[in-house]
């Protein structure tokens, strides 16, 4: 796959509530225009939660094409699905339990009765089944949308600075055993790059410095090392954007 990098776009929202509305609006547009099945990779964290809650708001729930959208996770803590730190649990509480989503359209990362390495291989196999091939093609995205947060250290999903996972190019999913208190399962660069739309959701003044560095193309930051098949959009509130 090519390593050329799309020039990112920046959408500045007034505040976190406006960011959630703007991000949900983009998800609605992207999901509506794409042919079924639509595959969306979700991010954990407090900022994306507002977007998920907006999707099931009275304003949006009946407009979103729920039946044709399949939901995946960009990363997951290796904890049970009912654990307070589970990204799956957060999304379930914020959106899945409140939307008319067919159960077969929800694809969490397995974390029970399985080792971290087995979990990564299991999720990679599920992605390959959905994609219909074990080889990613630049002109056929794996994900229609990949939502990402932006860590203050520049990490995305669980692609953590200084960790060997940053160099992984063969596997689509990997276990990350260092760099955080708990083991993580994460999409790797090849899987994230195989996205039609990559959308970063960035909120708060503490994210301002790293957002500026990534937008400036600082390749020492994991977030700036993406080279997606499609476009990159940063949706940031004014506190993060410094505007």
C-alpha positions as CSV (number, residue, x, y, z in Angstrom):
1,X,0.0,0.0,0.0
2,X,1.1,3.5,-0.7
3,X,2.6,5.6,2.1
4,X,1.3,9.0,0.8
5,X,-0.5,10.9,3.4
6,X,-3.7,12.9,2.9
7,X,-3.7,16.5,4.0
8,X,-5.9,16.7,7.1
9,X,-8.9,18.9,7.3
10,X,-9.9,20.8,10.5
11,X,-13.4,21.6,11.7
12,X,-13.6,23.8,14.8
13,X,-16.7,23.4,16.9
14,X,-17.7,25.9,19.6
15,X,-17.7,23.5,22.6
16,X,-17.9,19.8,23.4
17,X,-21.7,19.7,22.8
18,X,-21.2,21.3,19.4
19,X,-18.4,18.9,18.6
20,X,-20.7,15.9,19.4
21,X,-23.3,17.3,17.1
22,X,-20.8,18.0,14.3
23,X,-19.3,14.6,14.5
24,X,-22.7,12.8,14.6
25,X,-23.7,14.8,11.6
26,X,-20.6,13.6,9.7
27,X,-21.3,10.0,10.7
28,X,-24.9,10.4,9.5
29,X,-23.7,11.7,6.1
30,X,-21.0,9.2,5.6
31,X,-23.1,6.2,6.6
32,X,-26.1,7.4,4.5
33,X,-24.0,7.8,1.3
34,X,-22.1,4.5,1.5
35,X,-23.5,1.3,0.2
36,X,-24.3,-1.5,2.7
37,X,-22.6,-2.9,4.6
38,X,-21.1,0.2,6.3
39,X,-18.3,-0.6,8.7
40,X,-17.4,2.0,11.4
41,X,-14.5,1.6,13.9
42,X,-15.3,3.3,17.2
43,X,-13.1,5.1,19.7
44,X,-13.2,4.9,23.5
45,X,-12.9,7.9,25.8
46,X,-15.2,10.7,27.1
47,X,-15.2,12.8,23.9
48,X,-16.5,10.2,21.5
49,X,-19.2,9.2,24.1
50,X,-20.9,12.6,23.5
51,X,-21.1,11.7,19.8
52,X,-22.6,8.3,20.4
53,X,-25.2,9.9,22.7
54,X,-26.0,12.4,20.0
55,X,-26.6,9.6,17.4
56,X,-29.4,8.3,19.6
57,X,-30.9,11.7,20.4
58,X,-34.4,12.5,19.5
59,X,-33.0,14.7,16.7
60,X,-31.0,12.0,15.0
61,X,-32.1,8.5,16.0
62,X,-34.7,8.1,13.3
63,X,-32.4,9.6,10.6
64,X,-29.5,7.2,11.0
65,X,-29.4,4.1,8.8
66,X,-28.9,1.6,11.7
67,X,-29.7,-1.6,9.8
68,X,-26.8,-1.3,7.4
69,X,-24.1,-0.2,9.8
70,X,-21.7,-2.6,11.5
71,X,-19.8,-1.4,14.5
72,X,-16.2,-2.3,15.4
73,X,-13.7,-1.1,17.9
74,X,-10.4,0.6,17.3
75,X,-9.0,-0.7,20.6
76,X,-10.1,-2.3,23.8
77,X,-8.7,-2.7,27.3
78,X,-8.3,-6.4,28.0
79,X,-11.0,-6.4,30.7
80,X,-14.4,-8.1,30.8
81,X,-17.1,-6.4,28.8
82,X,-19.0,-5.3,31.9
83,X,-15.9,-3.7,33.5
84,X,-16.0,0.1,34.1
85,X,-12.9,0.5,31.9
86,X,-14.3,-1.4,28.9
87,X,-14.7,0.6,25.8
88,X,-17.4,-1.8,24.7
89,X,-19.4,-1.1,27.9
90,X,-19.1,2.7,27.4
91,X,-20.4,2.4,23.8
92,X,-23.2,0.0,24.8
93,X,-24.4,2.4,27.6
94,X,-24.1,5.5,25.4
95,X,-25.6,4.1,22.2
96,X,-26.0,0.4,21.5
97,X,-28.6,-0.2,24.2
98,X,-30.6,2.8,22.9
99,X,-30.6,2.3,19.2
100,X,-32.4,-0.2,16.8
101,X,-29.1,-2.0,16.0
102,X,-29.3,-5.7,14.9
103,X,-27.2,-7.7,17.3
104,X,-25.3,-9.2,14.4
105,X,-24.1,-5.7,13.5
106,X,-22.1,-5.3,16.7
107,X,-18.5,-6.7,16.7
108,X,-16.8,-6.3,20.1
109,X,-13.3,-7.5,20.8
110,X,-13.3,-10.7,22.8
111,X,-11.6,-10.4,26.2
112,X,-13.0,-13.3,28.2
113,X,-11.8,-17.0,28.0
114,X,-9.0,-16.1,25.6
115,X,-5.4,-14.7,25.9
116,X,-4.5,-11.3,24.6
117,X,-2.6,-12.7,21.7
118,X,-5.5,-15.0,20.9
119,X,-7.9,-12.1,21.1
120,X,-5.9,-10.1,18.6
121,X,-5.8,-13.0,16.2
122,X,-9.5,-13.7,16.7
123,X,-10.4,-10.0,15.9
124,X,-8.2,-9.9,12.9
125,X,-9.9,-13.1,11.6
126,X,-13.3,-11.4,12.1
127,X,-12.1,-8.3,10.2
128,X,-10.8,-10.5,7.3
129,X,-14.1,-12.3,7.1
130,X,-16.0,-9.0,6.9
131,X,-13.5,-7.7,4.3
132,X,-13.6,-10.9,2.3
133,X,-9.8,-11.1,1.9
134,X,-6.6,-11.4,3.9
135,X,-5.0,-8.7,1.8
136,X,-5.9,-5.0,2.1
137,X,-6.4,-3.2,-1.1
138,X,-5.9,0.6,-1.4
139,X,-9.0,1.1,-3.5
140,X,-11.2,-1.0,-1.2
141,X,-11.4,0.3,2.3
142,X,-11.8,-2.0,5.3
143,X,-13.7,0.7,7.2
144,X,-16.0,3.4,5.8
145,X,-15.2,5.4,9.0
146,X,-12.6,5.1,11.7
147,X,-13.1,7.3,14.7
148,X,-10.1,8.2,16.7
149,X,-9.3,10.1,19.9
150,X,-6.0,11.9,20.3
151,X,-3.9,11.3,23.4
152,X,-1.8,14.1,24.9
153,X,1.3,12.0,24.0
154,X,0.0,11.7,20.4
155,X,-1.2,8.1,20.7
156,X,-4.2,6.8,18.7
157,X,-6.2,3.7,19.5
158,X,-3.5,1.9,21.5
159,X,-0.7,2.8,19.2
160,X,1.5,4.1,22.0
161,X,4.7,6.1,21.6
162,X,7.8,3.9,21.8
163,X,6.0,0.6,21.6
164,X,6.9,-2.1,19.1
165,X,3.2,-2.1,17.8
166,X,4.1,1.1,15.9
167,X,6.2,-1.0,13.6
168,X,3.6,-3.8,13.0
169,X,2.7,-3.9,9.3
170,X,1.7,-7.6,8.8
171,X,-1.1,-7.9,11.3
172,X,-4.3,-5.8,11.4
173,X,-4.8,-6.3,15.1
174,X,-2.2,-6.6,17.9
175,X,-2.0,-7.0,21.7
176,X,-0.1,-4.2,23.5
177,X,1.3,-5.4,26.8
178,X,3.4,-2.4,27.8
179,X,2.9,1.4,28.1
180,X,-0.4,1.3,30.0
181,X,-1.6,-0.2,33.3
182,X,-3.6,-2.9,31.4
183,X,-3.1,-4.9,28.3
184,X,-4.8,-3.4,25.2
185,X,-6.0,-4.9,21.9
186,X,-5.6,-2.5,19.1
187,X,-6.0,-2.0,15.4
188,X,-2.6,-1.4,13.7
189,X,-1.7,1.1,11.1
190,X,-2.6,-1.1,8.2
191,X,-6.1,-1.5,9.4
192,X,-6.6,2.1,10.4
193,X,-5.1,3.3,7.1
194,X,-7.6,1.2,5.2
195,X,-10.4,3.7,6.0
196,X,-12.4,5.8,3.7
197,X,-12.8,8.5,6.3
198,X,-10.6,9.0,9.4
199,X,-12.1,11.4,12.0
200,X,-10.3,12.6,15.1
201,X,-12.5,13.9,17.9
202,X,-10.4,16.3,20.0
203,X,-11.7,18.3,23.0
204,X,-10.2,20.5,25.7
205,X,-7.2,22.8,26.2
206,X,-4.9,20.0,27.4
207,X,-5.0,18.7,23.8
208,X,-4.1,22.0,22.1
209,X,-0.3,21.4,22.0
210,X,-0.5,17.9,20.6
211,X,-3.2,18.8,18.1
212,X,-0.9,21.6,16.7
213,X,2.0,19.2,16.5
214,X,0.1,16.6,14.7
215,X,-1.5,19.1,12.3
216,X,2.0,20.4,11.6
217,X,3.1,16.9,10.6
218,X,5.3,16.0,13.5
219,X,6.1,12.4,12.5
220,X,7.4,11.6,16.0
221,X,3.8,11.4,17.1
222,X,1.8,8.2,16.3
223,X,-1.2,10.2,15.2
224,X,0.9,11.9,12.5
225,X,2.1,8.6,11.0
226,X,-1.2,7.7,9.4
227,X,-1.4,7.4,5.6
228,X,-5.1,6.5,5.1
229,X,-6.6,5.5,1.8
230,X,-9.2,8.3,2.2
231,X,-9.4,11.6,4.0
232,X,-8.5,12.8,7.5
233,X,-10.7,15.2,9.4
234,X,-10.0,16.7,12.8
235,X,-13.1,17.8,14.6
236,X,-11.9,19.9,17.6
237,X,-13.6,22.3,20.0
238,X,-12.3,25.8,20.4
239,X,-10.4,25.0,23.5
240,X,-8.4,22.3,21.7
241,X,-8.0,24.3,18.5
242,X,-6.9,27.4,20.3
243,X,-9.2,29.5,18.2
